[in-house]
Each structure stands twice: as C-alpha cells, then as structure tokens.
Amino acid sequence: VMVTRNVEDVIEETLKSAVGLWDELLVDDSGSSDDTVDIVRQFGGRIYHTAGRNLGERKQGLVDRAKGDWILVLDADERISHELFDELKHILYFDKTMHMLDFAKGAKSSENSYVAYAISYQNYVFGKPVYWGGEKYSKVRLFRRGCGRISPVPLHEEVIIKNHGIGELRGIIHHYSFRTPWQLFNKFTRYARTAADEKKRKGEALSFAKLFLYGPHMFWARFVLEKGYLDGWRGFMLALAFGYMEGLTYWIILL
C-alpha cells in the first residue's frame, strides 16, 4: 500500500524494486498533476482518491481494502534492496506454502514466529547516503493483515503491533526523501504547516522557548549531539532543515 502525490521522479524505481512481491498494489493518490497515476497503472496498481483524511488514515484505508495475508507499506521514495527483496520473498513464499500444506491436511494454518517485521532505513540527501544526525532507524513495514494498524496521524505514521512478536530483517530500504535543495525546503515547509495545524487542533500553548529556542535546539541536537557533522555539508543542510521546520511550526501557530 502507498500514498502518492506528484512523485513521478521516484515512484517508477520504487515499484521496480518491489515487482514480484505483491498480489495487489493499492495506491491512494492526492490529486497528482504529473504522470504518477499513469506509472502506477503501468504496474497494475489500483488507484483510490480519498479526501478529508490524514496520511495515517488514508494508509489504513488501503489496508482495510487489501485482501492478501500480508501488508507491505512503502512510500514512493523508498526502494527495496536486493537482500531485503530476497528476505521478503522468502517470508511470503514460505507462509503461502505452509498454508497450502496445512489446508491439504485439514489443519489450521501454520503461524510464523512473527506477525510483523521491522526494516532498517538508509537515508539519502541529494543522492548520497547519510549515517548520522538521527538518520539511522527502523520501522515496521511488513505485517500480517489483521495483526496491526497504522496510527491515524498526519505526519510520521507508524504501524502499531500489539501483543505480537516483531522480527528484524537484515536487508534495508533505500530512502530518497531529500533529493534537491528546493524539494527539501518545500517538504519541510509542508511538514511545518501540517504539524502546526495538528498542534492548533490540540490547543497547544505557545511560549518564548517554542518560538525562539526550539528551532536552534533542533539544529544543535541533530548536527552536534547526534553527530550530523560527520556527514559533512549534507549533514549540516539536513540539520538546518529540521531546525527550520521546528521553528516555523510555532511561528505558523502564532500568525
């Protein structure tokens, strides 16, 4: 499942990296004006248009429509590594084979040790990998349908798994989130507006610290405390962008 908007520059390579993993490709598009929808249809994807819902709700809406046993959540700028592809293929093939064997025996379907798998990310800034500044993390991206839900939030949604084991895969997702300076600026400006709307909705109060100190502190934390400086000027640009987003969020609330 995937949510898209004007991502023709990256989505084709993303879908190519995952060909052979899906039985159905479900995409919720936010009114793309480029060739995004046409590219998705070339890969056999089904397009939906959901208005008035946030990112997490839209992804969960796709999960609710899915019919397969497993759900793979991807963003349009995320590409599956060769090692990860092999791991995912093994999990899906093994699960399907065991299900068929159990069905033939008249037994209940066998359960894997895990109902969800977390995958590590390799992030890229302007085409080069970055390793510091808080950019090393993993997320649950594969889970058995019915065993998890996507958090209904407008930013940084997560797959929530309760009372089940979560495995960790060795392969990685290549994340091309920050491709050009202009795209980076636009993305963090959009994030700030979305975060400001959410904070307004919750009635969060403003303060001097939030208006004048949160932005610089975010830059300091990313660039110095989390050693973003080890990624050179790319680490500096990324930390600056996070500081800009954090500060802008509260100024938007004020204005």
N, C-alpha and C positions, 0 to 999 in steps of 0.2 A: 504494500500500500504506500501511496505517495501523494503529497500535496504540492501543487506547482503554480508558478506564475512567472511567465516570461523568462524561461530558463533554457532557451534553445541552444545556448552556447555550451551547456554542460550535460543536458539530460540524455543525449544520444549515447555518449560514452558510459554514462552510469547504467543505462539499460543494457548496453552491450556486455558490460561486466557481469550482469546477472542473468543473461539469457541461459535457459536450461534449468533454472531454479524454480520458476513459478508455473503453476497451472492456470492462474488468472492474475492479471495485472490491473489493479484498481487505482485510479488517479482522480483526485478532486482538484480541479483547476479553478483558479481565481480570476478568470476572465483574461487569459493571456492574449496579447495582441501580436505576438510573433508566431513562430512555427512550432511552439511547444506541443500543442494538441495534435498537430499532424504527425509529429515524430512519435508521440505515444501511440497513436493509432497504427503507425507502421509496425510497431512491435505487438500489435494485437490487444492493446490496452482498452479498458472501458473507462469512459470519461464521465465524471459527475460534476455538477456545479452547485455548491452549497453556499447560500448567502446567509449572513447574520450569525455565523458561528465562528468561534475562535479556532486556532490551529489544532489544539488538542482534541476539541470536539469533532472537528472535521476528520481527523485521522481515525478517531474512534468510530465515526460513522462508516468509514470504509471497512474497518474491522468487523463491524456488525453486518455488513453486506457480504463479507468473504464466506466461502463455502469450504475451503481447504482445512486440513487438520492443523497446519502451521501457518503463522503470520510472520512475514519478513517486512520490517518497517525500514524504508530508505528515504532519504531526501535526494533531491535532484542533483545535488553537488557531491554525492557520496558514491565512491566506486569500490567495488569489492575486489580485494587482492586475490591472486591465483590460489594461494594457500587457503584463504577463507572460503573461496568458491568450493574447493575440494572438501573442506570440512562440512559446509552446509549441505553439499550434495550427499555426503555420506550419512549425515543425520536424517535427511529426508528420505533417502533410499532405504536405509535400514529400518526406519519407522514404518514405511509403507510395506516393506517385505514382511516384517513381523506381523503386521496387521493382517495381511493376506494369509499367512500361515496359521494364525490363531483363528481366523474366520473359517478356514478349511477344517480345523479341528473342532470347531464349535465352541471355542473358548472365548473368554473376554480378551479384548485387545491388550497386547503387552504394553507396559509403560516404560519409557526411557527413564534413566536416573534423574534427568532434569526435564522440567517443562519450559524452561527458558534459558537463553544463552546471552551473556554479555560479550560485547565485541570491542576491542581497543581501537582508538582512532589515531590516525596520523594526519595532523592538520598541515595545510599549506598556505603560505602567504606569498602572493604574487608568483606562484609557480614553484616555490622552493619549500621544503619541509621545515617546520619549526618544532622545537622539542621542549622549550621552557615556557615560563610565564603562565603556567596553569593550563597548558595545551595538551597535557597527557592525561587521558581519562578513558573510561569505557562506558558503554551504555547497553542496556538490554535492547536487542534489535530483532531477535528471533524468539517467538514464544508460541506455545500450543494454544490454539483457539479455545476460549473459554476459561483459560487459566490466568489471564492478565487483562488489564485495561489501561488505556492511555489517559494520563492526567488531563482534565479539561481546563487547560491554562493557555493563554495567548502566546507565551514565549517559553522556550526550553522545556517542552513537554517531556514526560518520561513514561516508560512502560512500567506499570505498577504490578508487581507479583507478590501475592500474599500466601503464606503457608505452603510454599513450594520451594524446592531447591533451584538454584541458578548456577549454570555452568559457565566456564570462561573459555572462549575459543582462542587459538593461537594466531590465526590469521587476523588481518586488520582491515579497516575501512579507510581508504584514502579520501580525505575531506578537503575539497577545493572550495572552501567557503569564502575566502578573501582573494579575489582574482586580480583586481586592479584597484588603484587608489580611489577612483571615483565610485566604484562599486562598493568598496569598503566604507566610504563616507555615507553613501546612501543607505546601506544596510544598517549601520549603527544609528543613523538618524531615525530610521523607521523603527528600530528596536526601542529607542528612547521614547518615541511617541506612543508606542504600544504599552510600554512599561508605565508611562505617565498616566495613560487612560485607566490602567488597572489600579494604580495607586489612588487615583481620584475616586474611582468606584468604591474602594475600600475605606475612603475617608482618611488617608494617611496625612498627618500633620507635617508642615514644613518647619525647618529650623535653619539657623545660621550655618550650622555644620553641614547640613544636607546641601545647601545652596553653594557654599564656598569651599568646603573641605572634602566632601565625598568624591568628587572628581579627581583632584590631585592624589587623594589617598588610594583610589583605584589604580591610577598610573603607578604610584610608588609600589604598591603591593605586587602588581604584575611585572614591572620592569626590574625592581630591586629585590624584594623579598622572595619572589618566585623565580628570580634569575632570568628574566626575559632578555637581559642584556647579553646573555650568551648566544642568542640568536641574531646579534648584530642589529643593523638598522631595521630589519624586518621585525625583530622583537620590540624595538622602540616604537615603530609605527603601530603595531598591534596594541601595545600598552597604552599609547596615546589615544587610540580609537576607543578603548574600553573606558579610559578616563573621561573622554569627551561624552560618551553615551551616558555615563553615570551622572555627570554634572548636568547635561542637557535635560535629563529626565525631570529633575526637580525644578529647573527653570521653566519648563513647559507647564508644569503644575501651577507655578506662580503666575505665569502670564495667561 
